[in-house]
Amino acid sequence: MAERKTKKRSGAPRKRRKLAGQSTGLGAKEVLSAAAPANVAELEEAIANDGGKVLAAYREPFGSRWLVMAALPIEKVEPTPYQRNLSDAHARKLETVIAKLGRYLDPIIVVRKEIGGSATRYWTPNGNHRLSAMKTLGAKSIAAIVVPETSAAYQILALNTEKAHNLRERALEVIKMYQELATLDEATEESYELEFEEAALITLGHCYLERGRFTGGAYHPILKRADGFLKKSLNAALAIRQARAKSLLALDDIVVKKVDALKARGLTSPYLKSFVVARINPLRFRPKDASPLSFDEVMDRMSNSAAKLNVEKIKIGDLARSGGAPED
């Protein structure tokens, strides 16, 4: 008799990443052991001209890339224009803690990027709440780690560890970055995979721009499997993304009608939309070895299934068995 495999419990703790077999990067004494390259020297001069003070130029110990630690005039620092809205509660908490301790210990990350007709000289992709708190408290300057590569301003999702993003915030940040980057060069979506994190976030971002109260969480798991990065320039791919968002919003209109019909029958649950979307999900029971469906195929099948869904046959017990997370 074949031995049965024990199924791992979903609540079991994850194994930690194993330690690297060998050491890497720079030793402590090596971070200041080389002369700064020309671009770093130019950055130091620009910081001084901006009224700032360079505290140190060094190589970060893991990737050996150059960074500049500096004190910057706080009025010349702003958040990147495409990140999420400030959380008032989080900013107030930081203000209280910094004022109570009388210390500011966590430098923000910035890049230098002159903005025409503006006093802003530095953008922070990671530090908006700390910057806001310090400005409210009346600080004259702020300690910052200045990254010479301005591309770091677009790596906001990877860099921002200040406060967890929800799906809506992530998607809106991605689409705002996308729109700006589309004006800069002919790079493809694939080349910005790190910055955008997921192709699904681009499409969802368009949806949130069009419909602020869109509940993307119900569709996100499906899009993660069906939506991929396009091998086209951002400018050329923009129309495709807009069309995908339009088809997703059209599907959502049908789903909302089915949800309203279920509510009219007295079925109430925070999982109603997720339940309907799960019922029409063509990937739910699709064999792993089956050929993948394209985004358009998935949308067509879901729209057809949603239109045919008979809400009169759905019972309260079906909802109870479905479980799932509520919409964001």
C-alpha positions in Angstrom: 0.0 0.0 0.0 1.4 3.4 -1.0 2.4 5.6 1.9 0.1 8.6 2.2 1.8 12.0 2.1 1.0 14.2 5.1 -0.4 17.5 4.0 1.2 20.6 5.4 -1.1 22.6 7.6 -1.8 26.1 6.1 -1.1 27.7 9.5 2.3 26.1 9.8 5.2 28.6 10.1 7.3 29.1 7.1 10.9 28.0 7.1 13.4 30.8 7.3 15.7 31.4 4.4 18.9 29.5 4.8 22.1 31.5 5.5 24.3 32.0 2.4 27.0 29.5 2.0 29.6 32.2 1.7 30.0 35.8 2.7 29.4 38.6 0.1 29.7 42.3 -0.2 32.1 44.6 1.6 33.8 44.4 5.0 33.2 47.2 7.5 36.5 48.9 6.7 36.0 48.6 3.0 32.9 50.9 2.7 35.2 54.0 2.8 38.3 52.4 1.2 37.9 53.8 -2.3 37.7 57.2 -3.9 34.2 58.4 -4.9 33.5 58.3 -8.7 32.8 61.5 -10.6 29.0 61.3 -10.4 29.1 61.1 -6.6 31.5 64.0 -6.4 29.1 66.0 -8.6 26.2 65.0 -6.4 28.0 66.2 -3.3 28.7 69.6 -4.9 25.0 69.9 -5.9 23.9 69.1 -2.3 26.2 71.9 -1.0 24.8 74.3 -3.6 21.3 73.4 -2.5 22.2 74.5 1.0 22.7 71.0 2.3 25.6 69.4 4.1 27.3 66.2 3.1 28.0 64.0 6.1 29.6 61.0 4.3 29.9 59.3 0.9 30.3 55.6 1.2 29.5 52.3 -0.5 26.6 50.3 1.0 28.0 47.0 2.2 25.8 44.5 0.3 25.8 45.7 -3.3 28.8 48.0 -3.0 26.9 50.9 -4.6 27.7 54.5 -3.7 25.4 56.5 -1.4 25.7 60.0 0.1 24.5 60.7 3.7 23.5 64.3 4.0 21.5 66.9 5.9 19.1 68.6 3.5 17.0 71.8 3.8 13.6 70.3 4.6 11.7 72.7 2.3 13.5 71.3 -0.7 12.3 67.7 -0.1 9.0 66.4 -1.3 7.5 62.9 -1.7 7.5 61.4 -5.2 4.3 62.6 -7.0 3.0 59.1 -7.8 3.0 57.5 -4.4 0.0 56.8 -2.1 -1.8 59.4 -0.1 -0.5 60.3 3.3 -2.0 58.4 6.2 -2.9 61.1 8.7 -3.1 58.7 11.6 0.4 57.3 10.8 1.9 60.8 10.4 0.4 62.0 13.7 1.8 58.9 15.5 5.3 59.6 14.2 5.0 63.3 15.2 4.0 62.2 18.8 6.9 59.7 19.1 9.6 62.0 17.6 8.5 64.9 19.8 8.3 62.7 22.9 11.7 61.2 22.4 13.3 64.4 21.2 15.2 62.4 18.6 14.9 61.7 14.8 16.9 58.5 14.1 15.6 57.1 10.8 17.0 58.9 7.6 14.7 59.1 4.6 15.7 57.8 1.2 15.9 60.5 -1.5 17.1 61.1 -5.1 18.0 64.5 -6.5 15.7 65.6 -9.3 15.3 69.3 -10.2 11.8 70.3 -11.0 11.4 73.3 -13.3 9.8 76.3 -11.5 9.8 74.6 -8.1 12.0 74.8 -5.0 11.9 71.0 -4.8 15.3 69.5 -5.4 14.8 66.1 -3.8 12.2 63.4 -4.0 11.7 60.7 -1.4 10.2 57.3 -2.5 10.6 56.0 1.1 10.0 58.5 3.9 6.8 60.5 3.2 5.4 60.1 6.6 8.6 60.9 8.4 9.1 63.9 6.2 5.5 65.1 7.0 6.0 64.6 10.7 9.3 66.6 10.7 7.8 69.4 8.7 4.8 69.6 11.1 7.2 69.7 14.1 9.0 72.6 12.5 12.4 70.9 11.7 14.7 73.0 9.6 16.5 70.1 8.0 16.2 66.4 7.6 18.8 63.6 7.5 18.7 61.6 4.3 20.5 58.9 2.3 20.8 60.3 -1.2 20.9 57.7 -3.9 22.9 58.9 -7.0 20.7 56.9 -9.4 17.5 58.8 -9.9 15.8 55.5 -11.1 15.5 54.7 -7.4 12.5 57.1 -7.3 10.6 54.6 -9.4 11.4 51.6 -7.2 8.9 52.7 -4.6 7.1 49.4 -4.0 10.4 47.6 -3.4 11.8 50.4 -1.2 8.9 51.6 0.8 8.8 49.7 4.1 7.3 52.5 6.2 3.7 51.3 6.2 2.1 48.3 4.5 0.4 49.1 1.2 -3.1 47.8 0.5 -4.0 46.7 -3.0 -5.6 50.0 -4.1 -2.5 52.0 -2.9 -0.1 49.7 -4.7 -2.1 49.8 -8.0 -2.5 53.6 -8.0 1.3 54.0 -7.3 2.1 51.7 -10.2 -0.2 53.3 -12.7 1.0 56.9 -11.8 4.6 55.7 -12.2 3.7 54.0 -15.5 2.2 57.2 -16.9 5.3 59.2 -16.1 7.8 56.6 -17.3 5.9 56.3 -20.6 7.0 59.8 -21.4 10.7 59.2 -20.7 11.9 56.5 -23.1 10.9 53.4 -25.2 11.5 50.8 -22.5 9.1 47.9 -22.3 6.9 46.9 -19.4 9.2 43.9 -18.9 12.1 46.1 -18.2 10.3 47.7 -15.3 9.2 44.4 -13.7 10.9 45.3 -10.4 9.3 48.7 -10.2 5.8 47.6 -11.1 6.0 44.3 -9.1 3.0 42.7 -10.9 1.5 43.2 -14.3 -1.9 42.9 -12.7 -1.3 46.1 -10.7 -1.1 48.1 -14.0 -4.5 47.0 -15.1 -6.0 47.4 -11.7 -4.5 50.9 -11.4 -6.4 52.0 -14.5 -9.5 50.6 -12.9 -9.0 52.5 -9.7 -8.4 55.8 -11.6 -11.6 55.3 -13.5 -13.6 54.0 -10.5 -12.3 55.0 -7.1 -14.4 52.5 -5.1 -13.6 49.6 -7.4 -13.1 46.4 -5.4 -10.1 45.0 -7.1 -9.4 42.4 -4.4 -12.0 40.1 -5.8 -10.3 39.9 -9.2 -6.6 40.2 -8.1 -5.9 36.5 -7.7 -7.3 35.8 -11.2 -5.3 38.7 -12.8 -2.1 37.5 -11.2 -2.4 34.4 -13.3 -3.9 35.9 -16.5 -2.3 39.3 -16.8 1.4 39.4 -17.8 3.9 42.1 -18.7 3.8 43.2 -22.3 6.7 43.2 -24.7 5.9 46.6 -25.9 7.0 50.1 -24.9 5.0 51.7 -22.1 3.6 54.3 -24.5 2.5 51.6 -27.0 1.1 49.3 -24.2 -0.9 52.1 -22.6 -3.8 51.6 -24.9 -3.8 47.9 -24.3 -3.9 48.4 -20.6 -6.8 50.9 -20.9 -8.7 48.3 -23.0 -8.1 45.6 -20.4 -9.3 47.9 -17.6 -12.4 48.7 -19.6 -13.2 45.0 -20.1 -12.6 44.3 -16.3 -14.9 47.2 -15.4 -17.6 45.9 -17.8 -17.3 42.5 -16.1 -17.6 44.2 -12.7 -20.8 45.9 -13.8 -22.4 42.4 -14.5 -21.0 41.0 -11.2 -22.4 44.0 -9.2 -25.9 43.3 -10.7 -25.7 39.7 -9.6 -24.6 40.7 -6.1 -27.5 43.2 -5.9 -29.8 40.4 -6.9 -28.5 38.1 -4.2 -29.0 40.9 -1.6 -32.5 41.4 -2.8 -33.2 37.8 -2.0 -32.0 38.4 1.6 -28.5 37.0 1.2 -26.1 39.2 3.1 -22.4 38.6 3.5 -19.1 40.5 3.2 -18.0 37.8 0.7 -20.8 38.2 -1.8 -18.7 39.7 -4.6 -15.8 37.2 -4.0 -18.4 34.4 -4.0 -19.8 35.5 -7.4 -16.3 36.0 -8.9 -15.2 32.6 -7.6 -18.3 31.0 -9.3 -17.4 32.4 -12.7 -13.6 32.0 -12.4 -12.4 29.8 -15.4 -9.0 29.2 -13.7 -10.4 27.8 -10.5 -10.4 24.1 -11.5 -8.3 24.4 -14.6 -5.7 21.6 -14.8 -2.1 22.8 -14.2 -1.0 21.1 -17.4 -3.6 22.8 -19.5 -2.5 25.6 -21.9 -2.7 29.0 -20.3 -5.6 31.3 -21.2 -4.9 34.8 -22.4 -6.3 37.8 -20.5 -9.0 38.4 -23.2 -10.0 34.7 -23.0 -10.4 34.9 -19.3 -12.5 38.1 -19.4 -14.7 36.6 -22.2 -15.4 33.4 -20.3 -16.1 35.3 -17.0 -18.4 37.7 -18.7 -20.4 34.9 -20.3 -20.5 32.9 -17.1 -21.6 36.0 -15.1 -24.4 36.7 -17.6 -25.7 33.1 -17.3 -25.4 32.9 -13.5 -28.8 32.1 -12.0 -28.9 33.7 -8.6 -32.2 32.0 -7.8 -30.4 28.6 -7.4 -27.9 30.0 -4.9 -28.6 29.2 -1.3 -27.2 30.6 2.0 -25.4 27.3 2.5 -23.4 27.9 -0.7 -22.1 31.2 0.7 -21.2 29.6 4.1 -19.1 26.9 2.3 -17.3 29.4 0.1 -15.5 31.3 2.8 -12.8 33.6 1.3 -11.7 37.1 2.1 -13.9 40.2 2.0 -13.3 42.7 -0.7 -10.8 45.5 0.0 
